[in-house]
């Protein structure tokens, strides 16, 4: 495992973190398997773990708390997220801050997360959705300052809505946000245009999520892929998304080097960008943990391959199914 500086917060963080969304809306959940994968990740050098109160209605946080307590000698960095009070993902233009993140709710939600984790303070708390129109509203600013002053949270971040990487830039300039979590992968290269330069300027840590485009960049999906009833992917991979996603992934296959996988290429693409502090793939199985951490050990992709991958950028805008 390689390590990077976590923005202006300083300190070293594993460049491959652990995304724990797999406990919410994805079928095939097995808590014992998850526990084994989490511990294996720690054993292999992973130090950053990202969860949310909405993941499994707090179950994900509880599992992460177990892991932290089982590894007291490890300097594990714990991040979670405050769900929108109106329980709407993503936020929409025109949503009012008072309906999504009122100050008292910021405090109460943080307290619930800490109870689930069994911790007295949190390394990083994040807003799970965001609207940049709220940037200068002092109500959320006071809410953030209050939980920090109470010692409940050490730093604050924002998880940006899908395919809206610039919908946070004014907020970053308030100086109150220490980290931004954004979708960044071979298809979704937009964050490098506006967001990453601002993060670099301000010392805001970048957490890259969805490196595999919810699965298409593993190269194993087909136009006939389906999931069990109730699985979130059935609502995301509607034909209008699944078919072009698979077609684009298929066009990448000739670029996968012998002895490697498309998933490795996808992860190393993200890690080739020095603006990224850590990337957080979901990895519920031992084999995924080992493969993802091995991608870190392999280092950045060759410059000529990165240049070819730039041509696979896909311009996308939020839709009724993109969530």
N, C-alpha and C positions, 0 to 999 in steps of 0.2 A: 504494500500500500504506500502511495505517495501522499504527501501532506502539503497544504497550502495555508496562507495567512487568511484569516476570516475577516477580511475588510478592516475597517478602522477599529474593530473590536479587538484586533490583535489575536495572538495565540494561533496555534496550528490546528488545522482541522483535516480529517481524512478527505481526500478529493472525491472518493466515492462514499456517499452516505447511504442511509437506509430509509426508503420511503415506505410508510406503513398504511397506505390507503387500501391495501389488499384486504383489510378487515371490514370494509364497508362497500357494499354493492357489488362485490365480486364473489362468485361461487367458488367452492372448493376450499373453503376455510377450514383449517385444522390448527387449533391453538397449540397443540404439542409440537407440531411440525414448525409452526411459527417460532415457538420458544427455542427450538434447536437452531433454526436459521439465524435468529437474533444473536444467540450466543456464539455461533460460528463466526458471524460477522465481527463481533468483538475480538474473538481470538485471532482473526486475520488482520486486525488493525483498524477496523471501522470505528470512528469516534462520534459521528454525527447521526442522530436519529430524529426523523421528522414524523410527527403524528398530528392528530386533531381531535377535538372533542366529538366531532361528527363521525369519526371513523368507528363504526360499530357501537355508536352511542356511548362512547367512553371506554369500551373494552380494549381498544388499541392502546390507549393511555395506560390502562391498568397493566397490560402486558409489558409495556416499556418500563413502567415503574418497577416491576419485578426484576427486569434486566439490570437496571441501575443499582438496585439494592444488592443484587447478586454479584456485582463487580465493583465493590467500593474502592478498590485500588486504581481503577481505570478512570481517566478523565473524560467521561462520556458527556457529550453536549446534547441536551434535550431541547427540542423545539416542538411547540404545539400551535394550535390555531383556535381563535374565537369564531364560532359559527355566526353567520348573520342572524340577528334576532328574528327576522321575518322568515328565516329558513329558505331563502331563495338563492340558488346558485345558477349562474353568476348574478351579480347585481345588474341592474338595468339603469339606463339613463333616466334621470328624474327621480330616482329613489332618494328619500330623505334620510339623512344621517340618523335622526332620532328613531327611525323605524328599524335601523340596521345595527348601529353601534352606539347607543346612548352611553354616557359615562358610567352610570351605575351598573349597566349590563357588562361593560368591560371588566369591572371589578368582580362582579358575581360570577361571570363565566370563568375568569381566571382562577377564582377560588375553587370552583368545581373541578377544573383541570388539575390543580395541585392536589386535591383530595384523591382524584383517580390515580395520579402518579405516586402518591404517598411521599411527596417532596414538599419542602418548605418554600422553595423558590424555583423559578424556571429560567433556563439560560436564554431562551428566545421565545417570545410569544408573537404570533402573527395574526393580522386580520385575514380572514379566510376569503373575503371578496373585497373589492374596492372600487370607488369612484373618485377620480382626481378632482372633481368639483367640490369635494369635501376638504380639500387640502388646507384651506385657511380657516376652517371652522374650529374655534377654540374648544368646543365641547369634547371632541375626541382627543385633542391635544392635552387637555386637563385630565382626561381619563387615563391616558398613557402615563403622564407624569405622576399621577396619584399611585398607580400600582408599582411604579418604579420606586417612588419615595417610601412606600410601605415595605419594600424589599421582596415583593412577590415575583417581580420580573426583572431580569438584568438588562435585557435589550428587547427592542420591538422591531417587527418586520411586517411586510405586506405580501400576501400571495395574490398576484395579479390575475385578473380574469383571462380566460383562454383567448389567445389571438388578439390581445389588447396590451402589448408590452409598454406602450407609451402612456397608458392610463394610470400613471403613478408618478410621473416626473415632477410635477409641481409639488406633490406631497413630499418627495425626497428632499426637495430644497428647503423644507421647514427645519431640517436638521434633527427631527425626532425619530426618523426611521433608520435603523442600522443595517437591515438586510431586506432584500427583495427576492421573492420566489417567482420564477417565470418559466413558462414552457419554452424550451430551446432544444432543437434537434436538427437533423439534416433537412427536414422539410421546413420547420419553423425557425428560420434564421433571422427574422425581423428584429429580435432584441438587440442584435449587434449594431443596428442602425443608429438608434437614438438612446435606448435605455443603458446599454453597457458603457458608452462614453460618459454619461452622467454619473453612473455608479463609480466609475474609475475616478472621476473628478472629486466626488464627495467621500470616497472611501466606503461606500455602501457594499456590503457583501452580496454576491450573486449566488443564489441557490437555483440550480437548473433542474426543473422537473420534467417528467414525461419524455425522457430521452429516446424511448422506443415508440413514440407516437401511439401510446396505448396498445402497442403490440404489432402494428404493421411493420415497424422497422426491425423486427426480429426475423422477418422474411418467412414466417410460418403460416400466416393467415392466407385464406383463399376467398374468392368471391362467394363461396358457399359456407363460409364459417358461421356457426351459430353458437349460442351459449344457453345454459339452462335457464328456465323461466325465472325471472327476478334478477338476473345478472345485469348490472349497469351497462355492460357492453352491448346488449341488445338495443338499447335506446340510443347509443352513440354511433355504433356501426350500422346505421340504416343504409340501404343500398346507395343512396346519394353520397355517402361517405366511404363505405366499405369498398365499393368497386373502384373508384379512382385511387383510393389509398393502396389497394393491392396492385393495381397497374403501375403506380409509381414505385412501389417497393420492388416489383419485378424488374424494373429498369435499372435498379441499383445492383442487382445480383451479379452482373459481369464485373463489377468493381471490387467484389469481395475477394481478398487475397487467399490463395491456397493455404489450407491449414487454419483458417480463421472463420468467423461467422459474421453474418450481417449485424447481429446484436453487438458483437465486439466492435465492429466498424462504427456503428451508431454511437456507442458509448465513448469511444476514443475520439470521435468527431467533437463531441461536447468538451471533452477534457483537453482537446488541442487548443481551446480558447483560454488564454491566461486570465481573462476577466471573470471566469467562473471559479468560485471558491470551492464549491462542491456540487455534485450531481446526485440525485436521490432516486435511483431506480427502485421499483418494487421488487422484492425478492423473497418469496415465501418458502422456497425450497433450497436445500443445501447446494445443489448443482448451480443454481442461479447466483448464490452468494459467491461461490468459488469463481465462477466465470466472470462476474462483474468486477471483483477485486483483481483478478488476473488482468483485466483490461487496463486497470490503473498501472499495474506493473509493466505492461507492454509500452507505455508511454504514448506520446502524441502520434498522430498519423503522419505519413510522409507529406511534404509540401505539395507534391504533384497530385496526390490523391485528394487532399483538401481542396485544391483548385477545381478538380473534377466534381467534387460533391457540392461545391457552391452552385453549380448549374442545376442542381436538383431542388433548389429553394422553391417553396410552394406558397404563394400569396393566398391567405385565407382570412375570412372575416367571420365573426360570430353568426350563428344561425339558430333556428329554434331547436336543433338537435345537438349543437356543439357543447352546451352545458358548461 
